Amino acid sequence: MASNEEILAGLAEIVNEETGLAPESVEMDKSFTDDLDIDSISMMTIVVNAEEKFGVRIPDEEVKNLKTVGDAVEFIAKSQS
């Protein structure tokens, strides 16, 4: 099971691959849409890649609740246990 720090680092890598954003700009309190300027299409790609990387399932109806990077980290951490 990955720690929150490992999940954050993994998500930062995925966001970087999808958007070109620097991994260090992906922080727990950042909003995917407002701070990182990630659109819904990129977000779906990030979700699919995160599911593969962390071995979790993120239902479509949950994606809209993942407003910040921290929300996504917490969801993935809970889903792993």
VEXTIKOL-693883 format. One record per atom (N, C-alpha, C): y, z, x; residue in three letters. Coordinates in steps of 0.1 Angstrom, whole numbers, padded with zeros to 4 digits, always signed. Atoms other than C-alpha are relative to their C-alpha. Last residue first. Layout:
! residues N
YZXala;...
END
This chain:
! residues 81
+0008-0012+0000ser;-0006+0020-0069ser;-0012+0000-0010ser;+0010-0001-0010gln;+0007-0014-0061gln;-0010+0011-0001gln;+0010+0009+0003ser;+0026-0019-0093ser;-0012+0000+0010ser;+0007-0006+0011lys;+0047+0012-0087lys;-0012-0009-0003lys;+0006-0012-0005ala;+0058-0001-0053ala;-0009+0006-0010ala;+0011+0004-0009ile;+0065-0036-0067ile;-0008+0012+0005ile;+0010+0006+0009phe;+0086-0022-0095phe;-0012-0003+0008phe;+0007-0010+0008glu;+0105+0001-0071glu;-0011-0005-0009glu;+0008-0008-0009val;+0112-0027-0047val;-0007+0011-0007val;+0012+0008-0004ala;+0123-0050-0075ala;-0009+0008+0009ala;+0009+0001+0012asp;+0147-0024-0090asp;-0013-0007+0004asp;+0007-0013+0002gly;+0160-0017-0055gly;-0009+0000-0012gly;+0011+0000-0010val;+0169-0054-0050val;-0009+0013-0001val;-0004-0002-0014thr;+0190-0051-0081thr;-0013-0002+0008thr;-0014+0004-0002lys;+0187-0065-0117lys;+0004+0001+0015lys;-0002-0002-0015leu;+0150-0064-0120leu;+0013-0005+0004leu;-0003-0014-0003asn;+0149-0059-0158asn;+0003+0003+0015asn;-0014-0002+0005lys;+0150-0097-0165lys;+0005+0014+0003lys;-0009+0006-0009val;+0119-0101-0144val;+0014+0003-0003val;-0005-0011-0010glu;+0099-0076-0165glu;+0011-0006+0009glu;-0009-0009+0008glu;+0095-0101-0195glu;+0006+0012+0009glu;-0013+0007+0002asp;+0082-0127-0170asp;+0009+0010-0008asp;-0001+0008+0013pro;+0054-0103-0160pro;+0014-0005-0002pro;-0013-0004+0006ile;+0054-0092-0123ile;+0002-0009-0012ile;-0003+0009+0011arg;+0018-0091-0111arg;+0014+0005-0006arg;-0003-0007+0013val;+0011-0075-0077val;+0003-0011-0010val;+0012-0001+0008gly;-0006-0086-0045gly;+0002+0007-0013gly;+0003-0014+0002phe;+0024-0079-0023phe;-0013+0002-0009phe;-0001-0008-0012lys;+0029-0113-0007lys;-0005+0014-0002lys;+0010+0004-0010glu;+0016-0133-0036glu;+0000+0009+0012glu;+0013-0003+0006glu;+0036-0115-0063glu;-0011-0003+0010glu;+0002-0015-0001ala;+0066-0115-0040ala;-0013+0004-0006ala;+0003-0003-0015asn;+0063-0153-0036asn;-0002+0014+0002asn;+0013+0006-0003val;+0061-0158-0074val;-0004+0004+0014val;+0010-0009+0007val;+0091-0134-0079val;-0014-0005+0003val;+0001-0013-0007ile;+0112-0152-0053ile;-0011+0009-0006ile;+0007+0003-0013thr;+0104-0186-0069thr;-0002+0013+0008thr;+0014+0002+0004met;+0114-0172-0103met;-0008-0003+0012met;+0006-0013+0003met;+0146-0158-0088met;-0015-0002-0004met;+0004-0006-0013ser;+0154-0192-0073ser;-0006+0013-0002ser;+0010+0008-0005ile;+0153-0207-0108ile;-0005+0005+0014ile;+0013-0003+0007ser;+0172-0179-0124ser;-0011-0008+0006ser;+0001+0005+0014asp;+0201-0182-0099asp;-0014+0003-0005asp;+0013+0006+0002ile;+0206-0159-0068ile;-0001-0005-0015ile;-0002+0014+0006asp;+0242-0152-0060asp;-0013-0008-0002asp;+0008+0010-0008leu;+0233-0123-0037leu;+0001-0014-0005leu;-0002-0002-0014asp;+0259-0098-0050asp;-0006-0011+0009asp;-0014-0002-0003asp;+0262-0107-0087asp;+0003+0000+0015asp;-0009+0011+0004thr;+0229-0124-0093thr;+0014+0002+0005thr;+0004+0013-0004phe;+0204-0104-0072phe;+0010-0011-0005phe;+0004+0007+0012ser;+0224-0072-0074ser;-0004-0015+0004ser;-0005+0013+0003lys;+0225-0054-0041lys;-0005-0006-0013lys;-0010-0001+0011asp;+0219-0016-0041asp;+0006-0014-0004asp;+0005-0006+0013met;+0186-0019-0022met;+0010+0000-0011met;+0001-0015+0000glu;+0199-0042+0005glu;-0003+0005-0014glu;+0009-0004+0011val;+0193-0079+0012val;-0002+0015+0000val;-0009-0001+0012ser;+0222-0087+0035ser;-0007+0004-0012ser;-0007-0013+0000glu;+0200-0078+0065glu;+0010+0001-0011glu;+0008-0011+0005pro;+0177-0107+0056pro;+0007+0013-0001pro;+0005-0008-0011ala;+0205-0133+0061ala;-0008+0012-0006ala;-0008-0012-0002leu;+0208-0155+0030leu;-0007+0008+0012leu;-0007+0001-0013gly;+0191-0189+0035gly;+0009+0012+0002gly;-0015+0002+0002thr;+0183-0190-0003thr;+0007-0002+0014thr;-0004+0007+0012glu;+0145-0193-0006glu;+0015-0004+0000glu;+0006+0013+0000glu;+0134-0184+0029glu;+0004-0008-0012glu;-0006+0008-0011asn;+0160-0156+0032asn;-0006-0014-0001asn;-0013+0004+0005val;+0150-0142-0003val;+0006-0009+0011val;+0001+0010+0011ile;+0114-0141+0008ile;+0013-0006-0004ile;+0006+0012-0006glu;+0122-0124+0041glu;-0001-0011-0010glu;-0011+0006-0008ala;+0145-0099+0024ala;-0005-0013+0006ala;-0008+0006+0010leu;+0116-0092-0001leu;+0012-0007+0007leu;+0007+0012+0005gly;+0093-0085+0027gly;+0008-0008-0010gly;+0000+0010-0010ala;+0118-0062+0044ala;-0007-0012-0004ala;-0014+0005-0001leu;+0124-0043+0011leu;+0000-0011+0011leu;-0002+0008+0012ile;+0086-0040+0005ile;+0014-0007+0001ile;+0008+0013-0002glu;+0081-0027+0040glu;+0002-0010-0011glu;-0006+0007-0011glu;+0109-0001+0036glu;-0007-0014+0002glu;-0012+0006+0005asn;+0096+0009+0002asn;+0007-0008+0010asn;-0011-0010+0002ser;+0062+0015+0018ser;+0012-0008-0006ser;-0013+0001-0008ala;+0034-0010+0014ala;+0010+0011-0004ala;-0012+0000+0008met;+0000+0000+0000met;+0013+0000+0009met;
END
